Amino acid sequence: MTTPIPGWYPDPQRPDQVRWFDGASWTAHVRQARRAATGPTKPPWSGGKIALVSVGSAVAAGVVVVGAGLLAAPRVVAMWDDELFDESLRGQSCAQVAVDEVRLAAEDAAPGDVALVAIDQVRTVEDHLATATRPSDGAETHLLTCEGMARWADGFQRPVRLVLTIDSDNQTWIDNTWDESSTGSA
């Protein structure tokens, strides 16, 4: 008895599929079986001109579409980046920056750290949201500067300054500066 060579063979359980035999065993890889053409055969020239014209038209249309796409792509990408930038600015406020800072502090906390639970008394120091423009590659744009009173789970409090920036990839970043001159209170 000879072992079949590796290849696609009819799947005995699913006649509409073929299964790959790797030379030693059947694998889990299956695909749709090719269906044999049915009906009378046509002479080789039958429909050949139609097929050639159809293929030629499809290729020409593809070239036009690709060419137009290549010409329009930079403008489309710039418009998309501008829309993402505008979307990144929507809903931004010092109140939201404070909420985001508390969430990020919880995500970055090490086991045993006392949790930052809130930033209260939030006020806006600088607001550039209305005049901000999308930064060029590798640059950042300052959006907001906010101040508030940070409060931890153990009752400790300390003033904080939060600065929201956005980079050329439309990623927003919060930098915090804790008022080290303040002894805090518990």
C-alpha positions as CSV (number, residue, x, y, z in Angstrom):
1,M,0.0,0.0,0.0
2,T,1.4,3.4,-0.9
3,T,1.0,6.5,1.1
4,P,-0.5,9.5,-0.8
5,I,1.8,12.4,-1.4
6,P,1.0,15.7,0.4
7,G,-1.8,17.6,-1.2
8,W,-5.5,18.6,-1.2
9,Y,-7.9,15.6,-1.2
10,P,-11.7,15.3,-1.0
11,D,-12.9,15.5,2.5
12,P,-14.9,12.3,3.2
13,Q,-17.2,14.1,5.7
14,R,-17.8,17.3,3.6
15,P,-18.0,16.7,-0.1
16,D,-18.0,20.4,-0.9
17,Q,-14.5,20.8,0.8
18,V,-11.0,19.4,0.3
19,R,-8.6,18.7,3.2
20,W,-4.8,18.9,3.3
21,F,-2.9,15.7,3.8
22,D,0.7,16.5,4.9
23,G,2.1,13.1,3.8
24,A,1.8,11.6,7.2
25,S,-1.7,12.6,8.5
26,W,-4.8,14.7,7.7
27,T,-4.6,18.3,9.0
28,A,-7.3,20.7,10.1
29,H,-6.8,22.8,7.0
30,V,-9.8,22.7,4.7
31,R,-11.0,24.8,1.8
32,Q,-13.9,24.9,-0.6
33,A,-13.6,22.3,-3.4
34,R,-13.4,23.5,-6.9
35,R,-16.6,22.8,-8.7
36,A,-16.5,21.3,-12.1
37,A,-18.1,23.3,-14.9
38,T,-21.4,21.8,-16.0
39,G,-23.3,22.0,-19.2
40,P,-22.2,21.8,-22.8
41,T,-18.7,22.9,-23.6
42,K,-18.2,25.9,-25.9
43,P,-15.7,26.3,-28.7
44,P,-12.5,28.0,-27.5
45,W,-13.3,31.2,-29.4
46,S,-16.9,31.5,-27.9
47,G,-17.0,34.5,-25.6
48,G,-13.2,34.9,-25.9
49,K,-13.5,38.4,-27.4
50,I,-16.1,39.4,-24.8
51,A,-13.8,38.1,-22.0
52,L,-10.8,39.9,-23.4
53,V,-12.7,43.2,-23.7
54,S,-14.1,42.7,-20.2
55,V,-10.7,42.0,-18.7
56,G,-9.2,44.9,-20.6
57,S,-11.9,47.3,-19.4
58,A,-11.5,46.1,-15.8
59,V,-7.7,46.6,-16.0
60,A,-8.1,50.1,-17.4
61,A,-10.7,51.0,-14.8
62,G,-8.4,49.7,-12.1
63,V,-5.5,51.8,-13.4
64,V,-7.8,54.9,-13.4
65,V,-9.0,54.2,-9.9
66,V,-5.5,53.5,-8.5
67,G,-4.1,56.6,-10.3
68,A,-6.9,58.8,-8.9
69,G,-6.4,57.3,-5.5
70,L,-2.7,58.0,-5.5
71,L,-3.3,61.6,-6.4
72,A,-6.0,62.1,-3.8
73,A,-4.4,60.0,-1.0
74,P,-2.4,62.7,0.6
75,R,-5.4,65.1,0.8
76,V,-7.6,62.3,2.1
77,V,-5.1,61.4,4.8
78,A,-4.6,65.1,5.8
79,M,-8.4,65.5,6.0
80,W,-8.7,62.3,8.1
81,D,-5.9,63.5,10.4
82,D,-7.6,66.9,10.8
83,E,-10.9,65.1,11.7
84,L,-9.1,62.9,14.2
85,F,-7.5,66.0,15.7
86,D,-10.8,67.8,16.0
87,E,-12.4,64.7,17.5
88,S,-9.5,64.4,20.1
89,L,-10.4,68.0,21.2
90,R,-14.1,67.4,21.6
91,G,-15.1,66.9,25.2
92,Q,-11.8,68.1,26.6
93,S,-12.0,70.2,29.7
94,C,-10.1,70.6,33.0
95,A,-12.8,68.5,34.7
96,Q,-12.2,65.7,32.2
97,V,-8.4,66.0,32.5
98,A,-8.8,65.6,36.3
99,V,-11.0,62.5,35.8
100,D,-8.5,61.0,33.3
101,E,-5.5,61.7,35.6
102,V,-7.2,59.8,38.5
103,R,-8.0,56.9,36.1
104,L,-4.4,56.8,34.8
105,A,-3.0,56.9,38.3
106,A,-5.1,53.8,39.2
107,E,-3.9,52.0,36.0
108,D,-0.2,52.8,36.8
109,A,-0.4,52.1,40.6
110,A,1.8,49.4,42.0
111,P,0.4,47.0,44.5
112,G,0.3,48.6,48.0
113,D,0.2,52.2,46.6
114,V,-2.3,54.5,48.3
115,A,-4.9,55.3,45.6
116,L,-5.5,58.7,44.2
117,V,-9.2,59.0,44.5
118,A,-10.1,62.5,43.2
119,I,-8.8,65.8,42.1
120,D,-11.2,68.5,43.4
121,Q,-11.4,72.3,43.1
122,V,-10.3,72.0,39.5
123,R,-9.8,75.3,37.7
124,T,-8.6,76.2,34.2
125,V,-5.3,78.2,34.2
126,E,-4.8,78.2,30.3
127,D,-7.2,77.1,27.6
128,H,-5.9,76.8,24.0
129,L,-8.7,74.4,22.7
130,A,-10.3,77.0,20.5
131,T,-7.1,78.1,18.8
132,A,-5.2,74.8,18.7
133,T,-3.9,73.5,15.4
134,R,-2.7,70.0,14.6
135,P,1.0,69.7,15.3
136,S,3.5,68.8,12.6
137,D,5.2,65.4,12.7
138,G,7.1,64.9,16.0
139,A,5.7,68.0,17.6
140,E,3.2,68.6,20.4
141,T,0.6,71.3,21.0
142,H,-0.4,72.6,24.4
143,L,-4.1,72.4,25.0
144,L,-4.9,73.0,28.6
145,T,-3.3,73.8,31.9
146,C,-5.4,73.0,35.0
147,E,-4.9,73.1,38.7
148,G,-6.7,71.3,41.5
149,M,-6.4,69.6,44.9
150,A,-5.4,65.9,44.6
151,R,-6.9,63.6,47.3
152,W,-5.7,60.1,48.1
153,A,-7.6,57.3,49.8
154,D,-5.7,57.9,53.1
155,G,-6.9,61.5,53.2
156,F,-3.6,63.1,52.1
157,Q,-4.1,66.1,49.9
158,R,-1.7,68.1,47.7
159,P,-2.1,70.8,45.0
160,V,-1.5,69.5,41.4
161,R,-1.0,71.2,38.1
162,L,-2.1,69.1,35.0
163,V,-1.0,70.0,31.5
164,L,-2.8,68.4,28.5
165,T,-0.9,68.2,25.2
166,I,-1.6,66.5,21.9
167,D,1.1,65.1,19.6
168,S,1.2,64.7,15.8
169,D,-0.4,61.2,16.1
170,N,-3.4,62.7,17.9
171,Q,-2.5,61.1,21.2
172,T,-3.3,63.3,24.2
173,W,-0.9,63.3,27.2
174,I,-1.3,64.6,30.7
175,D,1.8,65.8,32.6
176,N,1.4,66.4,36.3
177,T,3.3,68.6,38.6
178,W,2.7,68.1,42.3
179,D,3.2,71.2,44.5
180,E,6.2,69.9,46.5
181,S,6.2,73.1,48.7
182,S,2.9,72.0,50.1
183,T,3.2,69.6,53.1
184,G,-0.3,68.3,52.2
185,S,-2.8,67.4,54.8
186,A,-4.4,64.3,56.0
